[in-house]
Amino acid sequence: MPESPDTRRKRLMFRAWHRGTRESDLLLGRFAEARVPGFGAMELDQFEALLTESDPDIYDWLTERQATPPAHGAVMLLLKRFSFKTE
C-alpha cells in the first residue's frame, strides 16, 4: 500500500530532526517544520533525496564551499534562503 502524502511528510520531518548531530537536526528540522507541510510530490522527492546525503556535504553546499549537485539545487536554494533569512 502506498504511503499517504501526510505520512510521508511526517516521516521526512522525523528524519530531518534525527540526523545525528544537533547542528544538522536544528538546521534541517526547523526547515522541514516550516516548509515540508507545503511541499508537493516533487519537492518531497527532492527533500527526501537530500536527506540521504551526509551532514558535512549538506553543510558544504549550504555554505557554498562546494557546488550543490543539480539534483539538490531547488531544495538547497530553499534551505539557503530559510537558513540565511533571505526570503
Chimera marker file (.cmm) of the C-alpha trace (Angstrom):
<marker_set name="trace">
<marker id="1" x="0.000" y="0.000" z="0.000" r="1" g="1" b="0" radius="0.5"/>
<marker id="2" x="1.497" y="3.370" z="-0.970" r="1" g="1" b="0" radius="0.5"/>
<marker id="3" x="2.377" y="5.864" z="1.719" r="1" g="1" b="0" radius="0.5"/>
<marker id="4" x="-0.020" y="8.798" z="2.059" r="1" g="1" b="0" radius="0.5"/>
<marker id="5" x="1.407" y="12.302" z="1.480" r="1" g="1" b="0" radius="0.5"/>
<marker id="6" x="0.774" y="13.250" z="5.125" r="1" g="1" b="0" radius="0.5"/>
<marker id="7" x="2.535" y="10.146" z="6.412" r="1" g="1" b="0" radius="0.5"/>
<marker id="8" x="5.434" y="10.844" z="4.094" r="1" g="1" b="0" radius="0.5"/>
<marker id="9" x="5.686" y="14.425" z="5.339" r="1" g="1" b="0" radius="0.5"/>
<marker id="10" x="5.743" y="13.242" z="8.952" r="1" g="1" b="0" radius="0.5"/>
<marker id="11" x="8.413" y="10.662" z="8.159" r="1" g="1" b="0" radius="0.5"/>
<marker id="12" x="10.601" y="13.238" z="6.421" r="1" g="1" b="0" radius="0.5"/>
<marker id="13" x="10.209" y="15.716" z="9.269" r="1" g="1" b="0" radius="0.5"/>
<marker id="14" x="11.231" y="12.995" z="11.735" r="1" g="1" b="0" radius="0.5"/>
<marker id="15" x="14.289" y="12.172" z="9.620" r="1" g="1" b="0" radius="0.5"/>
<marker id="16" x="15.202" y="15.851" z="9.406" r="1" g="1" b="0" radius="0.5"/>
<marker id="17" x="15.131" y="16.174" z="13.200" r="1" g="1" b="0" radius="0.5"/>
<marker id="18" x="17.135" y="12.967" z="13.779" r="1" g="1" b="0" radius="0.5"/>
<marker id="19" x="20.291" y="13.392" z="11.685" r="1" g="1" b="0" radius="0.5"/>
<marker id="20" x="22.946" y="12.520" z="14.225" r="1" g="1" b="0" radius="0.5"/>
<marker id="21" x="24.368" y="15.944" z="15.005" r="1" g="1" b="0" radius="0.5"/>
<marker id="22" x="22.483" y="18.602" z="16.899" r="1" g="1" b="0" radius="0.5"/>
<marker id="23" x="23.510" y="21.277" z="14.406" r="1" g="1" b="0" radius="0.5"/>
<marker id="24" x="22.049" y="19.345" z="11.481" r="1" g="1" b="0" radius="0.5"/>
<marker id="25" x="18.945" y="18.491" z="13.479" r="1" g="1" b="0" radius="0.5"/>
<marker id="26" x="18.319" y="22.177" z="14.139" r="1" g="1" b="0" radius="0.5"/>
<marker id="27" x="19.070" y="23.267" z="10.601" r="1" g="1" b="0" radius="0.5"/>
<marker id="28" x="17.121" y="20.603" z="8.729" r="1" g="1" b="0" radius="0.5"/>
<marker id="29" x="14.448" y="20.037" z="11.369" r="1" g="1" b="0" radius="0.5"/>
<marker id="30" x="13.432" y="23.694" z="11.558" r="1" g="1" b="0" radius="0.5"/>
<marker id="31" x="13.436" y="23.905" z="7.757" r="1" g="1" b="0" radius="0.5"/>
<marker id="32" x="11.299" y="20.767" z="7.500" r="1" g="1" b="0" radius="0.5"/>
<marker id="33" x="8.747" y="22.027" z="10.016" r="1" g="1" b="0" radius="0.5"/>
<marker id="34" x="8.436" y="25.328" z="8.171" r="1" g="1" b="0" radius="0.5"/>
<marker id="35" x="8.439" y="24.116" z="4.576" r="1" g="1" b="0" radius="0.5"/>
<marker id="36" x="7.592" y="20.405" z="4.247" r="1" g="1" b="0" radius="0.5"/>
<marker id="37" x="3.859" y="20.820" z="5.025" r="1" g="1" b="0" radius="0.5"/>
<marker id="38" x="3.528" y="22.900" z="1.847" r="1" g="1" b="0" radius="0.5"/>
<marker id="39" x="5.700" y="20.692" z="-0.370" r="1" g="1" b="0" radius="0.5"/>
<marker id="40" x="4.198" y="18.860" z="-3.319" r="1" g="1" b="0" radius="0.5"/>
<marker id="41" x="5.330" y="15.446" z="-4.511" r="1" g="1" b="0" radius="0.5"/>
<marker id="42" x="8.313" y="16.767" z="-6.482" r="1" g="1" b="0" radius="0.5"/>
<marker id="43" x="9.662" y="18.822" z="-3.570" r="1" g="1" b="0" radius="0.5"/>
<marker id="44" x="9.149" y="15.887" z="-1.207" r="1" g="1" b="0" radius="0.5"/>
<marker id="45" x="11.171" y="13.703" z="-3.590" r="1" g="1" b="0" radius="0.5"/>
<marker id="46" x="13.965" y="16.281" z="-3.669" r="1" g="1" b="0" radius="0.5"/>
<marker id="47" x="13.991" y="16.761" z="0.097" r="1" g="1" b="0" radius="0.5"/>
<marker id="48" x="13.990" y="13.011" z="0.670" r="1" g="1" b="0" radius="0.5"/>
<marker id="49" x="16.966" y="12.677" z="-1.672" r="1" g="1" b="0" radius="0.5"/>
<marker id="50" x="18.769" y="15.475" z="0.189" r="1" g="1" b="0" radius="0.5"/>
<marker id="51" x="18.258" y="13.644" z="3.481" r="1" g="1" b="0" radius="0.5"/>
<marker id="52" x="20.221" y="10.684" z="2.116" r="1" g="1" b="0" radius="0.5"/>
<marker id="53" x="23.328" y="12.879" z="1.876" r="1" g="1" b="0" radius="0.5"/>
<marker id="54" x="25.890" y="13.281" z="4.643" r="1" g="1" b="0" radius="0.5"/>
<marker id="55" x="25.718" y="16.212" z="7.025" r="1" g="1" b="0" radius="0.5"/>
<marker id="56" x="29.178" y="17.523" z="6.031" r="1" g="1" b="0" radius="0.5"/>
<marker id="57" x="28.175" y="17.539" z="2.350" r="1" g="1" b="0" radius="0.5"/>
<marker id="58" x="24.929" y="19.386" z="3.059" r="1" g="1" b="0" radius="0.5"/>
<marker id="59" x="26.810" y="21.930" z="5.179" r="1" g="1" b="0" radius="0.5"/>
<marker id="60" x="29.398" y="22.458" z="2.436" r="1" g="1" b="0" radius="0.5"/>
<marker id="61" x="26.646" y="23.045" z="-0.132" r="1" g="1" b="0" radius="0.5"/>
<marker id="62" x="24.804" y="25.360" z="2.233" r="1" g="1" b="0" radius="0.5"/>
<marker id="63" x="27.903" y="27.460" z="2.881" r="1" g="1" b="0" radius="0.5"/>
<marker id="64" x="28.920" y="27.225" z="-0.782" r="1" g="1" b="0" radius="0.5"/>
<marker id="65" x="32.265" y="25.605" z="-0.013" r="1" g="1" b="0" radius="0.5"/>
<marker id="66" x="31.289" y="23.125" z="-2.700" r="1" g="1" b="0" radius="0.5"/>
<marker id="67" x="28.864" y="23.412" z="-5.582" r="1" g="1" b="0" radius="0.5"/>
<marker id="68" x="25.468" y="21.905" z="-4.932" r="1" g="1" b="0" radius="0.5"/>
<marker id="69" x="24.733" y="18.936" z="-7.199" r="1" g="1" b="0" radius="0.5"/>
<marker id="70" x="21.970" y="19.802" z="-9.689" r="1" g="1" b="0" radius="0.5"/>
<marker id="71" x="19.667" y="17.146" z="-8.233" r="1" g="1" b="0" radius="0.5"/>
<marker id="72" x="19.535" y="19.095" z="-4.955" r="1" g="1" b="0" radius="0.5"/>
<marker id="73" x="19.588" y="22.604" z="-6.385" r="1" g="1" b="0" radius="0.5"/>
<marker id="74" x="15.970" y="23.617" z="-5.856" r="1" g="1" b="0" radius="0.5"/>
<marker id="75" x="15.660" y="22.324" z="-2.300" r="1" g="1" b="0" radius="0.5"/>
<marker id="76" x="19.104" y="23.643" z="-1.357" r="1" g="1" b="0" radius="0.5"/>
<marker id="77" x="18.100" y="27.087" z="-2.602" r="1" g="1" b="0" radius="0.5"/>
<marker id="78" x="15.043" y="26.988" z="-0.331" r="1" g="1" b="0" radius="0.5"/>
<marker id="79" x="17.215" y="25.776" z="2.551" r="1" g="1" b="0" radius="0.5"/>
<marker id="80" x="19.750" y="28.573" z="1.968" r="1" g="1" b="0" radius="0.5"/>
<marker id="81" x="17.030" y="31.202" z="1.879" r="1" g="1" b="0" radius="0.5"/>
<marker id="82" x="15.467" y="29.786" z="5.028" r="1" g="1" b="0" radius="0.5"/>
<marker id="83" x="18.766" y="29.458" z="6.874" r="1" g="1" b="0" radius="0.5"/>
<marker id="84" x="20.025" y="32.900" z="5.981" r="1" g="1" b="0" radius="0.5"/>
<marker id="85" x="16.567" y="34.534" z="6.038" r="1" g="1" b="0" radius="0.5"/>
<marker id="86" x="16.871" y="35.980" z="2.557" r="1" g="1" b="0" radius="0.5"/>
<marker id="87" x="13.287" y="35.298" z="1.541" r="1" g="1" b="0" radius="0.5"/>
<link id1="1" id2="2" r="1" g="1" b="0" radius="0.2"/>
<link id1="2" id2="3" r="1" g="1" b="0" radius="0.2"/>
<link id1="3" id2="4" r="1" g="1" b="0" radius="0.2"/>
<link id1="4" id2="5" r="1" g="1" b="0" radius="0.2"/>
<link id1="5" id2="6" r="1" g="1" b="0" radius="0.2"/>
<link id1="6" id2="7" r="1" g="1" b="0" radius="0.2"/>
<link id1="7" id2="8" r="1" g="1" b="0" radius="0.2"/>
<link id1="8" id2="9" r="1" g="1" b="0" radius="0.2"/>
<link id1="9" id2="10" r="1" g="1" b="0" radius="0.2"/>
<link id1="10" id2="11" r="1" g="1" b="0" radius="0.2"/>
<link id1="11" id2="12" r="1" g="1" b="0" radius="0.2"/>
<link id1="12" id2="13" r="1" g="1" b="0" radius="0.2"/>
<link id1="13" id2="14" r="1" g="1" b="0" radius="0.2"/>
<link id1="14" id2="15" r="1" g="1" b="0" radius="0.2"/>
<link id1="15" id2="16" r="1" g="1" b="0" radius="0.2"/>
<link id1="16" id2="17" r="1" g="1" b="0" radius="0.2"/>
<link id1="17" id2="18" r="1" g="1" b="0" radius="0.2"/>
<link id1="18" id2="19" r="1" g="1" b="0" radius="0.2"/>
<link id1="19" id2="20" r="1" g="1" b="0" radius="0.2"/>
<link id1="20" id2="21" r="1" g="1" b="0" radius="0.2"/>
<link id1="21" id2="22" r="1" g="1" b="0" radius="0.2"/>
<link id1="22" id2="23" r="1" g="1" b="0" radius="0.2"/>
<link id1="23" id2="24" r="1" g="1" b="0" radius="0.2"/>
<link id1="24" id2="25" r="1" g="1" b="0" radius="0.2"/>
<link id1="25" id2="26" r="1" g="1" b="0" radius="0.2"/>
<link id1="26" id2="27" r="1" g="1" b="0" radius="0.2"/>
<link id1="27" id2="28" r="1" g="1" b="0" radius="0.2"/>
<link id1="28" id2="29" r="1" g="1" b="0" radius="0.2"/>
<link id1="29" id2="30" r="1" g="1" b="0" radius="0.2"/>
<link id1="30" id2="31" r="1" g="1" b="0" radius="0.2"/>
<link id1="31" id2="32" r="1" g="1" b="0" radius="0.2"/>
<link id1="32" id2="33" r="1" g="1" b="0" radius="0.2"/>
<link id1="33" id2="34" r="1" g="1" b="0" radius="0.2"/>
<link id1="34" id2="35" r="1" g="1" b="0" radius="0.2"/>
<link id1="35" id2="36" r="1" g="1" b="0" radius="0.2"/>
<link id1="36" id2="37" r="1" g="1" b="0" radius="0.2"/>
<link id1="37" id2="38" r="1" g="1" b="0" radius="0.2"/>
<link id1="38" id2="39" r="1" g="1" b="0" radius="0.2"/>
<link id1="39" id2="40" r="1" g="1" b="0" radius="0.2"/>
<link id1="40" id2="41" r="1" g="1" b="0" radius="0.2"/>
<link id1="41" id2="42" r="1" g="1" b="0" radius="0.2"/>
<link id1="42" id2="43" r="1" g="1" b="0" radius="0.2"/>
<link id1="43" id2="44" r="1" g="1" b="0" radius="0.2"/>
<link id1="44" id2="45" r="1" g="1" b="0" radius="0.2"/>
<link id1="45" id2="46" r="1" g="1" b="0" radius="0.2"/>
<link id1="46" id2="47" r="1" g="1" b="0" radius="0.2"/>
<link id1="47" id2="48" r="1" g="1" b="0" radius="0.2"/>
<link id1="48" id2="49" r="1" g="1" b="0" radius="0.2"/>
<link id1="49" id2="50" r="1" g="1" b="0" radius="0.2"/>
<link id1="50" id2="51" r="1" g="1" b="0" radius="0.2"/>
<link id1="51" id2="52" r="1" g="1" b="0" radius="0.2"/>
<link id1="52" id2="53" r="1" g="1" b="0" radius="0.2"/>
<link id1="53" id2="54" r="1" g="1" b="0" radius="0.2"/>
<link id1="54" id2="55" r="1" g="1" b="0" radius="0.2"/>
<link id1="55" id2="56" r="1" g="1" b="0" radius="0.2"/>
<link id1="56" id2="57" r="1" g="1" b="0" radius="0.2"/>
<link id1="57" id2="58" r="1" g="1" b="0" radius="0.2"/>
<link id1="58" id2="59" r="1" g="1" b="0" radius="0.2"/>
<link id1="59" id2="60" r="1" g="1" b="0" radius="0.2"/>
<link id1="60" id2="61" r="1" g="1" b="0" radius="0.2"/>
<link id1="61" id2="62" r="1" g="1" b="0" radius="0.2"/>
<link id1="62" id2="63" r="1" g="1" b="0" radius="0.2"/>
<link id1="63" id2="64" r="1" g="1" b="0" radius="0.2"/>
<link id1="64" id2="65" r="1" g="1" b="0" radius="0.2"/>
<link id1="65" id2="66" r="1" g="1" b="0" radius="0.2"/>
<link id1="66" id2="67" r="1" g="1" b="0" radius="0.2"/>
<link id1="67" id2="68" r="1" g="1" b="0" radius="0.2"/>
<link id1="68" id2="69" r="1" g="1" b="0" radius="0.2"/>
<link id1="69" id2="70" r="1" g="1" b="0" radius="0.2"/>
<link id1="70" id2="71" r="1" g="1" b="0" radius="0.2"/>
<link id1="71" id2="72" r="1" g="1" b="0" radius="0.2"/>
<link id1="72" id2="73" r="1" g="1" b="0" radius="0.2"/>
<link id1="73" id2="74" r="1" g="1" b="0" radius="0.2"/>
<link id1="74" id2="75" r="1" g="1" b="0" radius="0.2"/>
<link id1="75" id2="76" r="1" g="1" b="0" radius="0.2"/>
<link id1="76" id2="77" r="1" g="1" b="0" radius="0.2"/>
<link id1="77" id2="78" r="1" g="1" b="0" radius="0.2"/>
<link id1="78" id2="79" r="1" g="1" b="0" radius="0.2"/>
<link id1="79" id2="80" r="1" g="1" b="0" radius="0.2"/>
<link id1="80" id2="81" r="1" g="1" b="0" radius="0.2"/>
<link id1="81" id2="82" r="1" g="1" b="0" radius="0.2"/>
<link id1="82" id2="83" r="1" g="1" b="0" radius="0.2"/>
<link id1="83" id2="84" r="1" g="1" b="0" radius="0.2"/>
<link id1="84" id2="85" r="1" g="1" b="0" radius="0.2"/>
<link id1="85" id2="86" r="1" g="1" b="0" radius="0.2"/>
<link id1="86" id2="87" r="1" g="1" b="0" radius="0.2"/>
</marker_set>
